[in-house]
């Protein structure tokens, strides 16, 4: 098993709980699948479910994952029962593919100051109300960032969309890199990169975007 020290405190028999918020086209499902594949390759139990929203900007999908080491299942003497939905105050890692989705995660209570690492892209995809407003209707992004500093145990905020575009890839790859660079999950960088290689799609560009996200998070 390829693991390293995680910033998340592992309690015996308790899975790592992850929520990913992404809009259509941002590769949230790909990101969730990569995490599951990586965990299973390392001998962990892993499960992911998704709850889609409605149309346009209000409709980000929440992907929820739980990961549990095989050793914990053996100690319990039975296969684990993993939850299908996040519980407010009970999520270790929240990943948002756009800044206001980080705000929505906080509104939902998914981010806890004693527990949660919050990783978010700082870029914006404007809501319909912001676009339709007379004059400047754009919400203040600094309010979300300030709220994240208070609501999360650790906030990591970078323009991961710009990194993905620079690499010729999509934001799921730079988000995956930021997760790796943050040290939030107990897997080595090589395990993340091998997962991208095993996908067989856009590998070189995805690895470039991964590296940019990794470096930004590792330096934070």
C-alpha positions as CSV (number, residue, x, y, z in Angstrom):
1,X,0.0,0.0,0.0
2,X,1.4,3.4,-1.1
3,X,0.6,5.8,1.7
4,X,2.0,8.8,3.4
5,X,1.1,11.0,6.4
6,X,-2.3,12.7,6.0
7,X,-3.4,16.0,7.5
8,X,-6.7,14.3,8.3
9,X,-6.8,12.5,11.6
10,X,-7.8,8.9,11.0
11,X,-9.9,7.3,13.8
12,X,-10.1,3.5,14.0
13,X,-13.0,2.2,11.9
14,X,-14.0,5.7,10.7
15,X,-13.8,6.4,7.0
16,X,-12.3,9.5,5.4
17,X,-15.3,11.6,4.2
18,X,-15.0,13.8,1.1
19,X,-17.5,16.1,-0.7
20,X,-16.8,17.4,-4.2
21,X,-19.0,20.2,-5.6
22,X,-18.7,20.8,-9.3
23,X,-20.8,22.0,-12.2
24,X,-21.4,20.3,-15.5
25,X,-18.3,20.0,-17.6
26,X,-15.9,20.5,-14.8
27,X,-15.2,16.8,-14.4
28,X,-16.4,16.3,-10.9
29,X,-17.4,12.7,-11.7
30,X,-13.9,12.0,-13.1
31,X,-12.3,13.5,-10.0
32,X,-14.4,11.3,-7.8
33,X,-13.7,8.2,-9.8
34,X,-10.0,9.0,-9.7
35,X,-10.0,9.1,-5.9
36,X,-11.9,5.9,-5.7
37,X,-9.6,4.1,-8.2
38,X,-6.5,5.3,-6.3
39,X,-7.9,4.2,-2.9
40,X,-8.9,0.8,-4.2
41,X,-5.5,0.3,-5.9
42,X,-4.0,0.9,-2.4
43,X,-6.2,-1.7,-0.8
44,X,-8.9,0.6,0.6
45,X,-12.6,0.3,0.6
46,X,-14.1,3.2,-1.4
47,X,-17.6,4.4,-2.3
48,X,-18.9,7.3,-4.3
49,X,-22.4,8.6,-4.9
50,X,-23.7,11.8,-6.6
51,X,-26.6,14.1,-6.1
52,X,-27.3,16.3,-9.1
53,X,-28.8,19.8,-8.8
54,X,-31.1,21.6,-11.2
55,X,-30.4,23.6,-14.3
56,X,-27.7,26.2,-14.8
57,X,-25.7,27.8,-12.1
58,X,-27.8,26.5,-9.1
59,X,-27.2,23.0,-10.3
60,X,-23.8,21.9,-9.1
61,X,-23.6,18.2,-8.4
62,X,-22.3,17.0,-5.0
63,X,-20.2,13.9,-5.2
64,X,-19.7,12.2,-1.8
65,X,-17.0,9.7,-1.1
66,X,-16.0,7.6,1.8
67,X,-12.6,5.8,2.1
68,X,-11.7,3.1,4.7
69,X,-8.5,1.2,5.0
70,X,-8.8,-2.6,4.5
71,X,-7.1,-3.0,7.9
72,X,-10.1,-1.3,9.6
73,X,-12.5,-3.6,7.9
74,X,-10.5,-6.7,9.0
75,X,-10.4,-5.4,12.5
76,X,-14.2,-5.0,12.5
77,X,-14.6,-8.5,11.1
78,X,-17.1,-7.5,8.5
79,X,-17.4,-5.3,5.4
80,X,-17.9,-1.6,6.2
81,X,-21.2,0.2,5.8
82,X,-20.5,3.5,4.0
83,X,-22.8,6.4,3.9
84,X,-24.3,7.8,0.7
85,X,-24.7,11.4,1.7
86,X,-22.6,13.9,3.6
87,X,-23.7,15.0,7.1
88,X,-23.2,18.6,8.2
89,X,-20.1,18.9,10.4
90,X,-18.9,15.5,9.5
91,X,-16.8,15.9,6.3
92,X,-13.0,15.8,6.3
93,X,-12.3,17.2,2.9
94,X,-14.5,19.5,0.8
95,X,-13.4,20.3,-2.8
96,X,-15.1,23.0,-4.8
97,X,-14.5,23.5,-8.5
98,X,-15.7,27.2,-8.3
99,X,-15.6,29.8,-5.6
100,X,-19.3,30.2,-5.0
101,X,-19.6,26.4,-4.7
102,X,-17.3,26.7,-1.7
103,X,-19.8,29.2,-0.4
104,X,-22.7,26.8,-0.9
105,X,-20.7,24.0,0.9
106,X,-20.3,26.3,3.9
107,X,-24.0,27.2,3.8
108,X,-24.9,23.5,3.8
109,X,-22.8,23.1,6.9
110,X,-20.3,20.7,5.2
111,X,-17.3,22.7,6.4
112,X,-16.3,22.5,10.1
113,X,-13.5,24.6,11.7
114,X,-12.3,21.7,13.8
115,X,-12.1,19.2,11.0
116,X,-12.5,20.2,7.4
117,X,-9.8,21.0,4.8
118,X,-11.5,23.2,2.1
119,X,-9.9,23.3,-1.3
120,X,-11.5,25.6,-3.8
121,X,-10.7,27.3,-7.1
122,X,-10.8,31.1,-6.8
123,X,-12.3,31.6,-10.3
124,X,-16.0,32.5,-10.9
125,X,-18.7,31.2,-13.1
126,X,-21.3,33.9,-12.7
127,X,-24.9,33.1,-11.6
128,X,-27.9,34.0,-13.8
129,X,-28.8,36.7,-11.2
130,X,-25.3,38.2,-11.5
131,X,-25.5,38.3,-15.3
132,X,-29.0,39.8,-15.4
133,X,-28.5,42.5,-12.8
134,X,-28.6,46.1,-14.0
135,X,-25.1,47.5,-13.4
136,X,-22.5,45.4,-11.6
137,X,-24.3,42.5,-9.9
138,X,-21.3,40.4,-9.3
139,X,-21.1,39.0,-5.7
140,X,-18.0,39.9,-3.7
141,X,-15.6,36.9,-3.8
142,X,-13.6,38.2,-0.8
143,X,-16.6,37.5,1.5
144,X,-16.5,33.8,0.5
145,X,-12.8,33.6,1.1
146,X,-13.0,35.4,4.4
147,X,-15.8,33.0,5.4
148,X,-13.7,30.0,4.4
149,X,-10.9,31.1,6.6
150,X,-13.3,31.1,9.6
151,X,-15.4,28.1,8.6
152,X,-12.6,25.6,7.7
153,X,-9.8,24.1,9.7
154,X,-7.6,24.8,6.6
155,X,-8.5,26.8,3.5
156,X,-6.6,26.4,0.2
157,X,-7.8,28.8,-2.6
158,X,-6.1,29.1,-6.0
159,X,-7.2,29.7,-9.6
160,X,-7.2,26.1,-10.5
161,X,-9.2,26.8,-13.7
162,X,-6.4,29.0,-15.0
163,X,-3.9,26.3,-14.2
164,X,-5.9,23.7,-16.1
165,X,-6.2,26.0,-19.1
166,X,-2.5,26.7,-19.1
167,X,-1.9,23.0,-19.2
168,X,-4.4,22.3,-21.9
169,X,-6.6,20.2,-19.6
170,X,-9.7,20.6,-17.4
171,X,-10.1,21.6,-13.8
172,X,-10.6,18.1,-12.5
173,X,-6.8,17.4,-13.1
174,X,-5.6,20.5,-11.3
175,X,-8.0,19.9,-8.4
176,X,-6.6,16.3,-8.2
177,X,-3.2,17.9,-8.0
178,X,-4.2,20.3,-5.3
179,X,-5.7,17.4,-3.2
180,X,-2.4,15.6,-3.5
181,X,-0.3,18.6,-2.7
182,X,-2.4,19.5,0.3
183,X,-1.5,16.2,2.0
184,X,-5.2,15.8,3.0
185,X,-5.2,12.2,1.8
186,X,-2.7,9.5,2.9
187,X,-1.4,8.6,-0.5
188,X,1.9,9.4,-2.2
189,X,2.1,11.7,-5.3
190,X,3.0,8.7,-7.4
191,X,-0.3,7.0,-6.6
192,X,-2.2,10.1,-7.9
193,X,-0.2,10.3,-11.0
194,X,-0.5,6.6,-11.7
195,X,-4.3,6.9,-11.5
196,X,-4.2,9.6,-14.2
197,X,-2.0,7.4,-16.4
198,X,-4.3,4.4,-16.0
199,X,-7.2,6.6,-17.3
200,X,-5.6,6.6,-20.7
201,X,-7.3,9.9,-21.7
202,X,-5.5,13.2,-22.1
203,X,-2.7,11.9,-19.9
204,X,0.0,14.4,-20.7
205,X,-2.2,17.4,-20.3
206,X,-3.8,16.1,-17.2
207,X,-0.4,15.4,-15.6
208,X,0.7,19.0,-16.4
209,X,-2.4,20.4,-14.8
210,X,-1.9,18.0,-11.9
211,X,1.6,19.3,-11.3
212,X,0.5,22.9,-11.3
213,X,-2.2,22.2,-8.7
214,X,0.2,20.1,-6.6
215,X,2.9,22.8,-6.5
216,X,0.4,25.5,-5.6
217,X,-1.0,23.4,-2.7
218,X,2.3,22.1,-1.5
219,X,3.7,25.7,-1.3
220,X,0.7,27.1,0.6
